[in-house]
Amino acid sequence: MLIDFVTVVYDDEVYLLEWQAKSLRKFIEQDNINKIIIVDNGSQQCDKVIKLDWYGHLKDKVKIINYRHLNLETYTYLDGWRTQQLCKLLASSQSKTEWCCVLDAKTFFSKKINFQILFTNNKPCVGTVPVSIWWSDSKKFLETFYHIKLDKTIGPGGVPFFFHTETVKLLVNSIPKFNSWFQDLLYETTPPHRLLITEFMLYSAFVMKKYGTFDILYNKESRLHPFNLAEWQLKADVNEFYKIFNGKHDTISIAEKSKKYLDNKKIKEWNNFLNEQYN
């Protein structure tokens, strides 16, 4: 099975792509990778910083684009965290493979991924996740917009996320002037520019509207186990940090803004782990 991998990156996180590249080399079979598409969502200078040598034997598969290649004109009041959601949808809709795997720059594979196990009957085994109370406004909006019930979304709820290329393309094409619709309707124009929905919730709602169930494309069983260490987790309990080393996760990540809760000892432990794991 050939998969396109899509990563959207900001300037401050370009350095993380070195670790991601090494994790792809170590844990993803070359025969499963069609293209590694890097979307520059920052200064449009990423191609001068990214070193193809990071990708080793995969370097010929790397394609670096900027958001304007996606015919995207971003609004100045929207920061990168918001515009990257649109970049993920648009880049995935242009994939040349049946399935597309979306990552963040900070997403590193930490176990061997066997796509014959991860996919059953050509459906990714990612399960579903309940819609959090924090996204109740999104749930209400999408249920009204699509006339559906949306109590769950397609797993794992964040990255890595598997888009069915043809379906995400249908989503983008189903809404006239999708770029401006996404930005005009789904973000408040005044500070703090509250995000109404996420790209994965919108896609999940569209799948439910089109097929009446997730089961047409996705397996109910989850065999994907990511660990994304968020700011709120470390703020609540800094020792959540140590879960990242337990070897149970298929992917691992630490949000950059979360690192302010880590002292020098923990930062050193993290850096030593990366060097041992990927160098």
C-alpha positions as CSV (number, residue, x, y, z in Angstrom):
1,M,0.0,0.0,0.0
2,L,1.3,3.4,-1.0
3,I,0.6,6.4,1.2
4,D,1.2,10.1,0.9
5,F,2.5,11.7,4.1
6,V,1.6,15.4,4.6
7,T,3.2,17.6,7.2
8,V,2.4,21.3,7.7
9,V,5.2,23.2,9.3
10,Y,5.8,26.7,10.8
11,D,9.1,28.4,10.8
12,D,9.8,27.7,14.5
13,E,9.2,24.0,14.1
14,V,11.2,23.3,10.9
15,Y,14.1,21.9,13.0
16,L,11.6,19.2,14.2
17,L,11.4,17.8,10.7
18,E,14.9,16.3,11.1
19,W,13.6,14.0,13.9
20,Q,10.4,13.3,11.9
21,A,12.4,12.4,8.9
22,K,14.6,10.0,10.8
23,S,11.5,8.4,12.4
24,L,10.0,7.8,8.9
25,R,13.3,6.3,7.8
26,K,13.4,4.0,10.8
27,F,9.8,2.9,11.2
28,I,8.0,3.2,7.8
29,E,8.8,0.8,5.0
30,Q,10.0,2.7,1.9
31,D,7.5,0.7,-0.2
32,N,4.6,2.2,1.8
33,I,5.7,5.8,1.1
34,N,4.6,7.5,-2.2
35,K,5.5,11.1,-1.3
36,I,6.5,13.1,1.8
37,I,4.8,16.4,1.2
38,I,6.0,19.3,3.4
39,V,3.7,22.3,3.4
40,D,5.4,25.6,4.4
41,N,2.9,27.5,6.4
42,G,5.3,30.2,7.5
43,S,7.8,32.5,5.7
44,Q,7.9,30.4,2.6
45,Q,11.7,29.9,3.2
46,C,11.5,26.3,4.5
47,D,13.1,24.9,1.4
48,K,16.3,26.8,2.3
49,V,16.3,25.3,5.8
50,I,15.1,21.7,5.3
51,K,18.0,19.4,4.4
52,L,17.0,16.5,2.2
53,D,19.8,14.5,3.8
54,W,17.6,14.2,6.9
55,Y,15.4,11.8,4.8
56,G,18.3,9.6,3.7
57,H,17.1,7.0,1.2
58,L,13.7,8.7,1.2
59,K,14.9,12.0,0.0
60,D,13.7,11.5,-3.6
61,K,10.2,11.2,-2.2
62,V,10.2,14.6,-0.5
63,K,8.2,17.5,-2.0
64,I,8.3,20.9,-0.4
65,I,5.5,23.3,-1.2
66,N,4.1,26.5,0.3
67,Y,0.5,27.3,1.0
68,R,0.2,29.4,-2.2
69,H,0.7,26.2,-4.2
70,L,-2.7,25.2,-2.6
71,N,-4.3,28.4,-4.0
72,L,-4.6,29.6,-0.4
73,E,-4.7,33.3,0.5
74,T,-4.5,33.5,4.3
75,Y,-6.0,36.2,6.4
76,T,-3.5,38.3,8.4
77,Y,-5.4,38.0,11.6
78,L,-5.2,34.2,11.6
79,D,-2.1,32.6,13.1
80,G,-0.4,29.5,11.9
81,W,-2.2,27.1,14.2
82,R,-5.5,28.1,12.5
83,T,-4.4,28.3,8.9
84,Q,-2.5,24.9,9.1
85,Q,-5.9,23.2,9.5
86,L,-6.9,24.5,6.1
87,C,-3.5,23.5,4.6
88,K,-4.0,19.9,5.8
89,L,-7.4,19.6,4.0
90,L,-6.2,21.3,0.8
91,A,-2.9,19.4,0.6
92,S,-4.6,16.1,1.3
93,S,-7.2,16.8,-1.4
94,Q,-4.4,16.9,-3.9
95,S,-2.9,13.6,-2.9
96,K,-2.2,11.0,-5.6
97,T,-2.8,8.0,-3.4
98,E,-6.0,6.5,-2.1
99,W,-5.1,7.3,1.5
100,C,-3.2,10.2,2.9
101,C,-1.6,10.4,6.3
102,V,-1.4,13.9,8.0
103,L,1.2,14.7,10.6
104,D,2.4,17.7,12.5
105,A,6.1,18.6,12.4
106,K,6.4,17.4,16.0
107,T,4.9,14.0,15.2
108,F,7.6,11.3,15.3
109,F,7.0,7.6,14.7
110,S,8.2,5.5,17.6
111,K,7.3,2.0,16.5
112,K,7.3,0.0,13.3
113,I,4.1,0.5,11.4
114,N,2.8,-2.6,9.6
115,F,0.2,-1.3,7.2
116,Q,-1.1,-4.8,6.6
117,I,-2.2,-4.8,10.3
118,L,-3.1,-1.1,10.5
119,F,-5.5,-1.5,7.5
120,T,-8.2,-4.2,7.2
121,N,-10.1,-4.5,4.0
122,N,-8.5,-1.3,2.9
123,K,-9.9,0.5,5.9
124,P,-7.6,2.1,8.5
125,C,-8.2,0.7,12.0
126,V,-8.4,4.0,13.8
127,G,-11.8,3.7,15.6
128,T,-13.7,6.7,16.8
129,V,-13.4,9.2,19.7
130,P,-16.3,10.9,21.5
131,V,-16.7,14.6,20.8
132,S,-15.3,16.5,23.8
133,I,-17.4,19.0,25.8
134,W,-14.8,21.6,24.7
135,W,-16.1,21.2,21.2
136,S,-19.8,21.4,21.9
137,D,-20.1,24.6,19.8
138,S,-18.5,22.7,16.9
139,K,-20.7,19.7,17.3
140,K,-23.8,22.0,17.3
141,F,-22.6,23.9,14.2
142,L,-21.8,20.8,12.2
143,E,-25.0,18.9,13.1
144,T,-27.0,21.9,12.0
145,F,-24.9,22.5,8.8
146,Y,-25.1,18.9,7.7
147,H,-28.3,17.8,9.3
148,I,-26.6,14.9,11.1
149,K,-25.9,13.6,14.6
150,L,-22.2,13.8,15.5
151,D,-21.5,12.2,18.9
152,K,-18.1,10.8,17.7
153,T,-15.4,11.7,15.2
154,I,-13.0,9.5,13.3
155,G,-10.0,8.5,15.4
156,P,-7.6,9.1,16.7
157,G,-9.0,12.6,17.1
158,G,-5.7,14.2,16.1
159,V,-2.5,13.3,14.2
160,P,-1.6,11.0,12.6
161,F,-4.9,11.2,10.8
162,F,-5.8,9.2,7.7
163,F,-7.8,11.1,5.0
164,H,-9.5,9.2,2.3
165,T,-8.3,11.3,-0.6
166,E,-11.3,11.1,-2.8
167,T,-13.6,11.9,0.1
168,V,-11.6,14.9,1.3
169,K,-11.5,16.1,-2.3
170,L,-15.3,15.8,-2.5
171,L,-15.5,17.8,0.8
172,V,-13.4,20.7,-0.6
173,N,-15.3,20.7,-3.9
174,S,-18.7,20.5,-2.2
175,I,-18.5,24.0,-0.8
176,P,-18.2,26.9,-3.2
177,K,-15.1,29.0,-2.5
178,F,-14.0,26.6,0.1
179,N,-10.9,28.6,1.2
180,S,-12.8,31.8,2.0
181,W,-15.8,29.8,3.4
182,F,-13.5,28.0,5.9
183,Q,-11.8,31.2,7.0
184,D,-14.8,33.6,6.9
185,L,-17.3,31.3,8.6
186,L,-15.3,29.3,10.9
187,Y,-13.1,31.9,12.6
188,E,-14.0,35.0,14.5
189,T,-12.5,38.1,12.9
190,T,-12.0,39.8,16.3
191,P,-9.5,38.6,18.9
192,P,-9.0,35.9,20.1
193,H,-10.2,34.6,16.7
194,R,-11.9,31.7,18.3
195,L,-11.8,28.5,16.2
196,L,-15.3,27.1,15.6
197,I,-14.3,23.7,14.3
198,T,-11.2,21.6,13.4
199,E,-10.3,20.1,10.1
200,F,-10.8,16.6,11.4
201,M,-14.3,17.4,12.9
202,L,-15.4,18.9,9.6
203,Y,-14.1,15.9,7.6
204,S,-15.8,13.5,10.0
205,A,-19.1,15.4,9.7
206,F,-18.8,15.3,5.9
207,V,-18.1,11.5,6.0
208,M,-21.2,11.0,8.2
209,K,-23.3,13.2,5.9
210,K,-22.2,11.4,2.7
211,Y,-22.2,7.8,3.9
212,G,-24.4,7.8,7.0
213,T,-21.7,6.0,8.9
214,F,-17.9,6.0,9.3
215,D,-17.8,2.2,8.8
216,I,-17.8,2.6,5.0
217,L,-14.3,3.9,5.1
218,Y,-13.0,3.3,8.6
219,N,-12.6,0.2,10.8
220,K,-14.4,0.4,14.2
221,E,-11.3,-1.2,15.9
222,S,-8.4,1.0,16.8
223,R,-4.9,-0.3,16.2
224,L,-3.2,3.2,16.2
225,H,-1.8,4.5,19.4
226,P,-0.4,8.0,19.3
227,F,0.7,10.1,22.3
228,N,0.5,13.8,21.9
229,L,1.7,15.6,25.0
230,A,-0.3,18.9,25.2
231,E,0.2,22.0,27.2
232,W,-2.8,21.4,29.5
233,Q,-1.5,17.9,30.4
234,L,1.9,19.2,31.6
235,K,0.3,22.2,33.3
236,A,-1.9,19.8,35.3
237,D,0.9,17.2,36.0
238,V,4.4,17.7,34.7
239,N,5.1,14.0,35.4
240,E,2.8,13.1,32.4
241,F,6.1,13.8,30.5
242,Y,7.5,10.4,31.5
243,K,4.7,8.5,29.7
244,I,6.3,9.4,26.4
245,F,9.1,6.9,27.2
246,N,7.0,3.8,27.9
247,G,7.3,2.3,24.4
248,K,3.6,1.8,24.0
249,H,2.9,4.5,21.4
250,D,3.1,4.4,17.6
251,T,3.8,8.1,17.5
252,I,5.0,10.6,20.1
253,S,5.0,14.4,20.2
254,I,5.5,17.3,22.6
255,A,3.9,20.6,21.7
256,E,6.5,23.4,21.6
257,K,4.6,25.6,24.0
258,S,4.3,22.7,26.4
259,K,8.1,22.7,26.9
260,K,7.9,25.7,29.1
261,Y,6.7,23.4,31.9
262,L,9.8,21.1,31.5
263,D,12.9,22.0,33.5
264,N,16.4,21.6,32.1
265,K,16.7,18.0,33.4
266,K,13.6,16.9,31.5
267,I,14.6,18.8,28.4
268,K,18.0,17.0,28.5
269,E,16.2,13.6,29.0
270,W,14.0,14.3,26.0
271,N,17.0,15.3,23.8
272,N,19.0,12.3,24.9
273,F,16.0,10.0,24.1
274,L,15.7,11.5,20.6
275,N,19.4,11.0,19.9
276,E,19.3,7.4,21.2
277,Q,16.1,6.6,19.3
278,Y,16.9,8.2,15.9
279,N,20.6,8.7,15.5
